[in-house]
Amino acid sequence: LLFAFFMISDPKTIPDSRLGRLIFAVAVAGLAHYFIFFAQIRPGLYLALALLALTVWPIDRLMPAPRHQWVPAPTPGGSA
């Protein structure tokens, strides 16, 4: 379960745009709800996340936004 929460919030595995991230998160939650409560699939959250991870690329194409860039942490005692 912890893996799923890290995966869904990782900026490299979710869409770049804010609206795309919202759509992706709601879709994962909705599909997981269906899998768990109606289809009685116990690992429904993982299955929903894995299946909808395939939609990240199309969402990024439909709603372009700047890619996330990791910024290196400042070094302690470095020049300002």
C-alpha beads as a LAMMPS data file, in Angstrom:
LAMMPS data file: protein, C-alpha beads

80 atoms
79 bonds

1 atom types
1 bond types

-500.0 500.0 xlo xhi
-500.0 500.0 ylo yhi
-500.0 500.0 zlo zhi

Masses

1 110.0

Atoms # bond

1 1 1 0.000 0.000 0.000
2 1 1 2.866 2.343 0.791
3 1 1 4.318 1.717 -2.685
4 1 1 1.040 2.778 -4.306
5 1 1 0.965 6.078 -2.439
6 1 1 4.572 6.835 -3.369
7 1 1 3.927 5.839 -6.982
8 1 1 0.835 8.000 -7.405
9 1 1 2.575 11.066 -5.990
10 1 1 5.916 10.641 -7.796
11 1 1 6.315 13.436 -10.392
12 1 1 8.016 11.053 -12.849
13 1 1 5.124 8.563 -12.980
14 1 1 2.136 10.914 -13.127
15 1 1 1.076 13.450 -15.789
16 1 1 2.910 16.773 -15.982
17 1 1 -0.063 19.148 -16.038
18 1 1 -2.064 19.942 -12.911
19 1 1 -5.367 19.029 -14.580
20 1 1 -3.811 15.817 -15.891
21 1 1 -2.671 14.865 -12.383
22 1 1 -6.151 15.521 -11.025
23 1 1 -7.786 13.430 -13.751
24 1 1 -5.251 10.637 -13.227
25 1 1 -5.710 10.561 -9.446
26 1 1 -9.514 10.563 -9.664
27 1 1 -9.420 7.830 -12.318
28 1 1 -7.119 5.637 -10.201
29 1 1 -9.289 6.139 -7.123
30 1 1 -12.498 5.453 -9.053
31 1 1 -11.193 2.340 -10.775
32 1 1 -9.698 1.046 -7.514
33 1 1 -13.057 1.586 -5.794
34 1 1 -14.781 -0.395 -8.524
35 1 1 -12.239 -3.220 -8.380
36 1 1 -12.301 -3.487 -4.587
37 1 1 -16.008 -3.055 -3.810
38 1 1 -17.814 -4.332 -6.906
39 1 1 -15.420 -6.749 -8.615
40 1 1 -14.089 -8.022 -5.242
41 1 1 -10.452 -7.820 -6.375
42 1 1 -8.349 -7.394 -3.233
43 1 1 -5.278 -5.749 -4.837
44 1 1 -7.569 -3.332 -6.680
45 1 1 -5.476 -0.242 -5.939
46 1 1 -2.350 -1.798 -7.421
47 1 1 -4.222 -3.079 -10.456
48 1 1 -5.875 0.284 -11.084
49 1 1 -2.549 2.102 -10.749
50 1 1 -0.802 -0.326 -13.095
51 1 1 -3.535 -0.176 -15.730
52 1 1 -3.934 3.592 -15.648
53 1 1 -0.184 4.167 -15.733
54 1 1 -0.574 3.420 -19.443
55 1 1 -2.665 6.596 -19.773
56 1 1 0.068 8.976 -18.562
57 1 1 1.630 9.350 -22.005
58 1 1 -1.683 10.193 -23.778
59 1 1 -2.622 12.631 -21.001
60 1 1 0.760 14.361 -21.381
61 1 1 0.193 14.614 -25.139
62 1 1 -3.316 16.062 -24.748
63 1 1 -2.367 18.469 -21.944
64 1 1 1.257 19.522 -22.432
65 1 1 3.101 21.074 -19.496
66 1 1 6.755 21.499 -18.512
67 1 1 8.410 18.273 -17.332
68 1 1 9.385 18.025 -13.688
69 1 1 13.071 18.782 -13.097
70 1 1 14.822 17.652 -9.935
71 1 1 16.799 20.523 -8.405
72 1 1 19.984 19.535 -6.566
73 1 1 19.998 20.379 -2.884
74 1 1 22.303 23.206 -1.844
75 1 1 25.530 22.028 -0.306
76 1 1 26.101 23.000 3.337
77 1 1 28.760 25.671 3.702
78 1 1 28.705 26.407 -0.024
79 1 1 28.949 29.872 -1.487
80 1 1 25.714 31.848 -1.678

Bonds

1 1 1 2
2 1 2 3
3 1 3 4
4 1 4 5
5 1 5 6
6 1 6 7
7 1 7 8
8 1 8 9
9 1 9 10
10 1 10 11
11 1 11 12
12 1 12 13
13 1 13 14
14 1 14 15
15 1 15 16
16 1 16 17
17 1 17 18
18 1 18 19
19 1 19 20
20 1 20 21
21 1 21 22
22 1 22 23
23 1 23 24
24 1 24 25
25 1 25 26
26 1 26 27
27 1 27 28
28 1 28 29
29 1 29 30
30 1 30 31
31 1 31 32
32 1 32 33
33 1 33 34
34 1 34 35
35 1 35 36
36 1 36 37
37 1 37 38
38 1 38 39
39 1 39 40
40 1 40 41
41 1 41 42
42 1 42 43
43 1 43 44
44 1 44 45
45 1 45 46
46 1 46 47
47 1 47 48
48 1 48 49
49 1 49 50
50 1 50 51
51 1 51 52
52 1 52 53
53 1 53 54
54 1 54 55
55 1 55 56
56 1 56 57
57 1 57 58
58 1 58 59
59 1 59 60
60 1 60 61
61 1 61 62
62 1 62 63
63 1 63 64
64 1 64 65
65 1 65 66
66 1 66 67
67 1 67 68
68 1 68 69
69 1 69 70
70 1 70 71
71 1 71 72
72 1 72 73
73 1 73 74
74 1 74 75
75 1 75 76
76 1 76 77
77 1 77 78
78 1 78 79
79 1 79 80
